[in-house]
Amino acid sequence: MKVTRAIETRYKGRLMRSRHEARWAVFFDSTGIEWIHEPEGFNLPGYDYDKGAAFDSYMQRFSSVDTLSPEQNEQLARKMVEQCAEMASHSIYYLPDFWLPEVEAFAEVKPPVNAERENRNFLLEYEKMMRLTNCTGYKVLFCSDFANPIKGMKPGGQSVDYPYPHVEFIDLFIDPKVFDVARSNALSAQFEYGKTPSVNTLPNPTADLMGIPLFRTRPNSKGY
């Protein structure tokens, strides 16, 4: 199977692993959120993985994919349980994409995915991010398709419908006017032939005019 590699892209002196990653850097610049690219890696220890809870959760989640029969749904759920359990059984090395000092959160950039892929390989990425937030004590944001709010997770609590121990799912809210301009800047940024996007930094969104907290916990969240 031929693997298509993302185009490495240089922005502000940093070599990003893809255009998509560089566009998120433009997005952060547009909102006034300071970012540090790949600050440091972590050796994240393994943990006890609850196969029973994971299987029930995956069965429920995969049932929403119209292309899967009940038999395929069960087969895929069992496969995902074994893959995640194997990953959880040992330590892993993890290098976060961004550190956002102002909001004290890591930001992980992932390509936009359709429902079926989201329910398959992407669950493994969530397992890694869960371990990152639990081991470091910091929030982890999932940056994919420039949707507002930006979803993420933080340590503490117990997800009621997802097999991740001691995790709460959260949203990062950005003022809609700021978000729309930042999203437009990111998607229209041109990097070809050595071009550097021109970014007009907007007022920092952390001080909401209505006093609404920047981060909010999402009750009964499925995580994405």
Summary of the structure (lengths in Angstrom):
residues: 224
radius of gyration: 18.2
end to end distance: 28.8
largest distance: 52.2
contacts: 631
relative contact order: 0.17
helix: 36%
strand: 19%
